[in-house]
Amino acid sequence: MQNIKAYVEEHKDRFINELIELLKIPSISADSAYKNDVIKTAQAVKQSLLDAGCDMVEICETPGYPIVYGEKIVDSNLPTVLVYGHYDVQPPDPLNLWNSPPFEPVIKKTDKHPDGAIYARGACDDKGQMYMHVKALEFMTSTDQLPCNVKFMIEGEEEVGSASLSWFVERNQQKLANDVILISDTGMIGKDIPSITTGLRGLSYVEVEVTGPNRDLHSGLYGGAVANPINVLTKMIASLHDENNHITIPGFYDKVEELTKDERAEMAKAPFSLEDYKESLEISDVYGEKGYTTNERNSIRPTLDVNGIWGGYTGEGAKTVIASKAYAKISMRLVPNQDWKEITELFKKHFESIAPEAVKVEVKPHHGGQGYVTPIDSIGYQAASKAYEESFGKKPIPQRSGGSIPIVSLFEKELKSKTILMGFGLDSDAIHSPNEHYGIWNYLKGIETIPLFYKYFTELTQ
């Protein structure tokens, strides 16, 4: 494509400032107190798509937060790319661990980002990566270089399970008809090591509640005589892994895909420094399922983790009570062939079965989704590979991710389309954590690379 680097260089300050303005809006879908901000963000996304050159953009109402849909149809005989992204963000808690306010974006230079990085909630996940596609469209329309049709579907509930997206997709299959789906909500190995995500893990998310006595009790008068729900809950959780960090739920591994030695050897070729990994996290050693490497544990193996646990008195000072209830939130990352609904039911059955009679247990399923693998011989993958190769000067490495984007399997089921995951974030960008950030170099490089995907996908499909 002509003049793409020059265009990005000329407009980079505006691109950065526009993203900063979007990041200032606290579009936290998990907290109803921010409902108006979520709606405000949808409206801002709509305007940005119109400004970028979409012929039609609408805010589509759903049972939950709206979906922003836009399109630029060049010729019905040309292929169509459907871009998916999300405008909602994770809650910023714990706020005291942020070095700057999460919704007051600042640019800081670091060793990993000598050109600077934007620090704000949603900077990388997913406002920054979603907005790359908006600016890529702007380049293609303003320079008359859009080679095919494009549609946008930007949702506001990704961080809470995408329930309304499923509803919307099932009812708008013709509107969303496409030849390939393009998503930037993943990362790459490094700035100098481009990679394309070819696999995602599935997800099952549950909340558990353990109830003992009908009220909080004096720990002196009742301690040792009645079950303490917090003690019981921690023992139950501890029993979910054995001494080899293998998950103990019966049937959990029945459908787990086992990669061959050759496949694992190919994965091992990806550059990875265990020492750098430990240093970046300030840990003395890694920890996980016996018999697998760090990169295998966080991509091709299923996991079970406690995401939050609470109960009893947690205020300042002491209060000697046995709490009536204890709670935990637990997520399970799943690999292809594991059905999230089936795993949720296996967890529920097992967790209830290991509870002592002295307590009552309730398991509340939240949300989940299936894993996904993208074939590397598809036209979409080949187009992405060519785009990275031209932009970075080297061929990208296919890589499986430990993250989950549950709607990808939904897209294949309902829209019969393959998804290409062109992420530009880095593992160090602290998504879902305090001090989330996104490198300015990465942001601009994404804007430079994405139009090349359109070019090669159109060429390969003609």
C-alpha positions in Angstrom: 0.0 0.0 0.0 1.3 3.4 -0.9 2.4 6.0 1.7 1.1 4.1 4.7 4.2 4.8 6.8 4.2 8.4 5.8 0.5 8.7 6.7 0.9 7.2 10.1 3.9 9.4 10.8 2.0 12.5 9.7 -1.0 11.8 11.8 0.5 10.0 14.8 0.0 12.8 17.3 -3.7 13.0 16.4 -4.1 9.2 16.5 -2.6 9.2 20.1 -4.7 12.1 21.3 -7.9 10.5 20.0 -7.1 7.3 21.8 -6.4 9.2 25.0 -9.8 10.8 24.9 -11.5 7.5 24.4 -9.5 6.0 27.4 -10.7 8.8 29.7 -14.2 7.4 29.6 -14.6 4.7 32.4 -16.6 2.1 30.4 -16.7 -0.5 33.1 -19.4 -3.0 32.0 -19.2 -5.1 35.3 -20.3 -2.1 37.4 -23.8 -0.7 36.8 -22.7 2.6 38.4 -20.8 3.3 35.1 -23.8 2.6 32.8 -23.9 6.1 31.4 -20.1 6.0 30.7 -20.5 2.7 28.8 -23.2 4.2 26.6 -21.1 7.4 26.1 -18.2 5.2 24.9 -20.5 3.5 22.4 -21.5 6.9 21.0 -17.9 7.9 20.8 -17.0 4.7 18.8 -19.9 5.4 16.5 -18.6 8.9 15.7 -15.1 7.6 15.2 -16.3 5.1 12.6 -18.2 7.8 10.8 -15.2 10.1 10.8 -13.0 7.2 9.5 -15.2 6.7 6.4 -18.0 4.2 7.2 -21.0 4.9 5.0 -23.4 3.7 7.7 -23.0 3.3 11.5 -25.7 2.5 14.0 -25.9 1.8 17.7 -27.8 -1.4 17.9 -29.8 -2.0 21.1 -29.6 -5.4 22.8 -30.8 -6.9 26.1 -27.7 -5.4 27.7 -25.2 -2.8 26.4 -25.5 -1.8 22.7 -23.3 -3.0 19.9 -21.8 -0.4 17.5 -22.2 -1.7 13.9 -20.7 0.1 10.9 -19.9 -0.7 7.3 -18.2 0.5 4.2 -19.4 -1.5 1.1 -17.2 -0.9 -1.9 -18.5 -3.6 -4.2 -20.7 -6.6 -3.4 -18.5 -8.8 -5.6 -15.5 -8.1 -3.4 -14.7 -10.0 -0.2 -15.9 -8.6 3.2 -13.8 -8.3 6.3 -15.7 -8.2 9.6 -13.8 -6.4 12.4 -14.7 -7.3 16.0 -13.6 -5.5 19.1 -15.0 -4.3 22.4 -15.3 -0.9 24.0 -15.9 -2.0 27.6 -13.0 -2.4 30.1 -12.2 -4.3 33.3 -12.7 -2.7 36.7 -9.5 -0.9 37.7 -9.3 -2.3 41.2 -7.2 -2.3 43.3 -6.8 1.5 42.8 -4.0 1.9 45.3 -1.7 -0.1 43.1 -2.0 2.2 40.1 0.9 4.7 39.8 -1.4 7.1 38.0 -5.2 7.3 37.9 -6.6 4.5 35.6 -8.9 6.9 33.6 -6.4 9.8 33.4 -4.1 8.5 30.7 -0.5 9.4 30.8 2.5 8.6 28.5 5.6 7.2 30.1 8.8 5.9 28.6 10.2 2.6 29.8 12.9 0.1 28.8 10.3 -2.0 26.9 8.7 1.1 25.4 11.4 3.7 24.7 8.9 5.5 22.4 6.5 5.7 25.3 3.4 3.8 26.4 -0.1 5.0 27.3 -1.0 4.0 30.9 -4.8 3.7 31.4 -7.4 1.0 31.9 -8.3 -0.3 28.5 -5.2 1.0 26.8 -4.3 -2.4 25.4 -7.5 -4.4 26.2 -9.2 -3.5 24.0 -9.7 0.2 23.2 -6.1 0.7 21.9 -6.2 -2.4 19.7 -9.8 -1.8 18.6 -9.0 1.8 17.6 -6.1 0.7 15.4 -8.7 -0.7 13.1 -10.7 2.5 13.0 -7.5 4.5 12.1 -6.5 1.8 9.5 -9.9 2.3 7.9 -9.3 6.1 7.9 -6.1 5.6 6.0 -7.6 3.3 3.4 -10.7 5.5 2.8 -8.8 8.9 2.8 -6.2 7.6 0.3 -8.7 5.6 -1.8 -7.0 2.3 -1.0 -9.7 0.2 0.6 -9.5 -2.9 -1.6 -12.7 -4.7 -0.3 -15.7 -4.3 1.9 -15.5 -3.9 5.7 -17.9 -4.2 8.6 -17.4 -3.4 12.2 -19.1 -5.0 15.2 -17.8 -3.4 18.5 -19.5 -4.6 21.7 -19.8 -3.4 25.2 -20.0 -6.6 27.3 -16.8 -8.6 26.4 -15.4 -8.3 29.9 -18.6 -9.8 31.4 -19.2 -12.7 29.1 -20.7 -11.2 25.8 -24.2 -12.4 26.6 -25.8 -9.8 24.4 -23.4 -10.4 21.5 -24.7 -14.0 21.2 -28.2 -12.6 21.1 -27.2 -10.1 18.4 -25.2 -12.4 16.2 -28.0 -15.0 16.1 -30.5 -12.4 14.9 -28.3 -10.6 12.4 -26.5 -13.2 10.4 -27.2 -11.6 7.0 -26.1 -8.2 8.2 -22.9 -9.7 9.6 -22.2 -11.9 6.5 -18.5 -11.9 5.8 -15.5 -13.8 4.4 -13.2 -13.5 7.4 -13.3 -12.0 10.9 -10.4 -9.9 12.1 -9.8 -9.3 15.8 -7.0 -7.5 17.7 -7.5 -8.5 21.3 -4.4 -10.7 21.7 -0.6 -10.0 21.8 2.6 -10.9 20.1 5.9 -12.4 21.3 7.9 -9.2 21.1 8.3 -6.0 19.2 11.0 -7.7 17.1 9.2 -11.1 17.0 5.8 -10.8 15.3 3.4 -13.6 16.0 -0.2 -14.6 15.1 -2.4 -16.2 17.7 -3.7 -19.5 16.4 -5.3 -20.9 19.5 -7.4 -19.6 22.4 -8.4 -21.4 25.5 -12.0 -21.7 26.6 -13.4 -20.5 29.9 -15.7 -21.6 32.7 -16.3 -19.1 35.5 -18.1 -19.9 38.7 -18.8 -18.4 42.1 -19.0 -20.7 45.2 -20.7 -20.0 48.5 -20.1 -22.0 51.7 -22.6 -21.6 54.5 -22.1 -22.8 58.1 -24.1 -21.4 61.1 -27.0 -19.1 60.6 -25.1 -16.1 61.9 -21.5 -15.0 62.7 -20.4 -16.6 65.9 -18.0 -15.7 68.8 -14.8 -17.7 68.0 -14.1 -18.3 71.6 -17.6 -19.6 72.5 -18.1 -21.7 69.4 -14.6 -22.2 67.9 -13.9 -25.9 67.5 -17.5 -26.9 68.0 -19.0 -25.8 64.6 -17.6 -25.7 61.1 -15.9 -22.5 60.1 -16.9 -21.9 56.4 -13.7 -20.1 55.6 -11.6 -23.0 56.9 -13.8 -25.5 55.0 -13.7 -23.5 51.8 -9.9 -23.2 51.8 -9.5 -26.9 52.3 -12.0 -27.7 49.5 -10.1 -25.3 47.2 -6.7 -26.8 48.1 -8.0 -30.3 47.3 -8.7 -29.3 43.7 -5.0 -29.8 42.8 -2.8 -32.8 43.7 0.9 -32.7 44.5 1.7 -32.5 40.7 -0.7 -29.5 40.3 -3.0 -31.8 38.3 -6.7 -30.8 38.6 -8.5 -33.5 40.7 -12.1 -33.1 39.3 -13.2 -36.5 37.9 -13.6 -36.4 34.2 -11.9 -33.0 33.8 -9.2 -34.2 31.4 -11.3 -36.7 29.5 -11.5 -34.5 26.3 -8.2 -32.6 26.6 -6.3 -32.5 23.4 -2.8 -34.0 23.8 -0.3 -32.5 21.4 2.3 -34.7 19.7 6.0 -34.5 20.5 6.5 -32.8 17.1 3.9 -30.2 17.8 5.4 -29.5 21.2 8.8 -29.2 19.6 7.5 -26.6 17.1 6.1 -24.6 20.0 9.4 -24.7 21.8 11.1 -22.9 18.9 9.4 -19.7 19.9 11.9 -17.4 21.6 11.4 -17.5 25.4 13.7 -16.6 28.3 12.6 -18.2 31.6 14.9 -15.9 33.5 13.5 -12.8 31.9 10.0 -14.1 32.6 10.7 -14.6 36.3 12.5 -11.3 36.6 9.6 -9.4 35.0 7.2 -10.9 37.6 9.7 -10.7 40.5 9.3 -14.4 41.3 12.0 -16.9 42.3 10.6 -19.7 40.3 7.7 -20.8 38.1 4.9 -23.1 39.3 2.5 -25.3 37.5 1.5 -28.7 36.2 4.3 -31.2 36.3 5.7 -32.4 32.9 5.0 -29.2 31.0 7.0 -26.1 30.2 5.9 -22.6 31.2 4.7 -21.8 27.6 2.8 -25.1 27.5 1.2 -24.6 30.9 -0.3 -21.2 29.9 -1.5 -22.2 26.4 -2.2 -25.9 25.7 -3.1 -27.1 29.2 -6.3 -26.4 31.1 -6.0 -24.6 34.5 -8.1 -23.8 37.6 -7.5 -20.7 39.5 -9.1 -18.8 42.4 -9.8 -15.2 41.3 -11.1 -13.9 44.6 -11.9 -15.3 48.0 -13.6 -13.5 51.0 -15.6 -13.9 54.2 -15.6 -12.9 57.8 -14.0 -9.7 59.1 -11.4 -7.9 57.0 -11.5 -4.4 58.5 -8.9 -2.7 60.6 -8.0 -4.3 63.9 -9.4 -7.6 65.3 -12.8 -9.1 65.5 -13.0 -12.7 66.8 -15.8 -14.3 64.8 -16.6 -17.5 62.9 -18.2 -16.2 59.7 -21.5 -17.6 58.7 -20.5 -17.6 55.0 -17.4 -17.7 52.8 -17.1 -17.1 49.1 -14.8 -17.6 46.2 -14.7 -16.9 42.4 -13.0 -19.6 40.4 -12.1 -19.7 36.7 -11.1 -22.6 34.6 -9.2 -22.1 31.3 -10.0 -24.9 28.9 -8.4 -26.3 25.8 -10.1 -27.3 22.5 -12.6 -30.2 22.8 -13.4 -29.3 26.4 -17.0 -28.1 26.5 -17.4 -25.2 29.1 -20.9 -26.2 30.1 -19.9 -29.8 30.7 -16.8 -28.7 32.7 -19.0 -26.3 34.8 -21.3 -29.2 35.6 -18.4 -31.5 36.5 -17.0 -28.8 38.8 -20.4 -28.2 40.5 -20.9 -32.0 41.0 -17.4 -32.5 42.4 -17.3 -29.4 44.6 -20.7 -30.2 46.2 -19.6 -33.8 46.8 -16.4 -32.9 48.8 -18.2 -30.6 51.2 -18.5 -31.9 54.8 -22.1 -32.3 56.1 -21.5 -29.4 58.5 -21.8 -26.8 55.7 -24.0 -26.1 52.7 -22.5 -25.4 49.3 -23.9 -23.5 46.4 -22.1 -23.2 43.0 -23.3 -20.3 40.8 -22.1 -20.5 37.1 -21.3 -17.1 35.7 -20.2 -17.3 32.0 -17.9 -19.2 29.7 -17.0 -20.2 26.2 -15.3 -22.7 24.0 -11.6 -22.9 23.0 -10.6 -22.2 19.4 -7.8 -23.1 16.9 -7.2 -21.2 13.7 -5.8 -23.3 10.8 -2.6 -21.9 9.5 -3.3 -23.0 5.9 -6.3 -20.7 5.6 -6.3 -17.7 3.2 -6.9 -15.4 6.2 -3.8 -16.7 8.0 -1.7 -16.4 4.9 -2.9 -12.8 4.3 -2.0 -11.9 7.9 1.3 -13.6 7.6 2.2 -11.6 4.5 1.0 -8.4 6.2 3.3 -8.9 9.2 6.2 -10.0 7.0 6.0 -6.8 4.9 5.4 -4.5 8.0 8.0 -6.1 10.3 10.4 -7.5 7.7 10.2 -11.0 9.1 7.7 -13.9 9.0 5.4 -14.1 12.0 5.4 -17.1 14.3 2.1 -19.0 14.9 1.4 -19.0 18.7 -1.3 -20.4 20.9 -2.6 -18.1 23.6 -3.6 -18.8 27.2 -6.3 -16.2 27.0 -10.0 -16.7 26.1 -12.2 -14.9 23.6 -15.3 -17.0 24.0 -17.2 -15.4 21.1 -14.7 -16.7 18.5 -16.2 -20.2 18.5 -19.7 -18.5 18.4 -18.7 -16.7 15.2 -17.7 -19.9 13.5 -20.9 -21.6 14.5 -23.3 -18.8 13.6 -21.5 -17.0 10.8 -19.5 -19.9 9.3 -16.3 -17.7 9.3 -12.8 -18.2 10.4 -11.2 -15.7 12.7 -7.8 -14.2 12.4 -6.2 -12.8 15.6 -3.8 -10.0 14.8 -2.7 -8.8 18.3 -0.1 -6.1 18.9 0.1 -6.1 22.7 2.9 -7.5 24.8 2.8 -9.8 27.8 4.2 -7.0 29.9 1.2 -4.6 29.2 -0.5 -5.6 32.4 -4.0 -6.1 31.0 -6.6 -6.8 33.7 -4.0 -5.5 36.2 -3.1 -2.1 37.8 -0.9 0.1 35.5 -2.2 -1.4 32.2 -0.5 0.2 29.3 0.0 0.0 25.5 3.1 0.9 23.7 2.8 3.8 21.2 5.1 2.0 18.8 2.8 -1.1 19.0 -0.3 1.1 18.5 1.1 2.8 15.4 2.6 -0.4 14.0 -0.8 -2.0 14.2 -2.3 0.9 12.2 0.5 0.4 9.6 0.0 -3.4 9.4 -3.7 -3.9 9.3 -4.3 -2.3 5.9 -1.8 -4.8 4.5 -4.1 -7.6 5.6 -6.9 -6.2 3.5 -4.6 -5.9 0.5 -3.4 -9.5 0.7 -6.7 -11.0 1.7 -8.3 -9.4 -1.3 -5.6 -10.5 -3.6 -5.6 -14.1 -2.3 -9.4 -14.5 -2.7 -9.7 -13.1 -6.2 
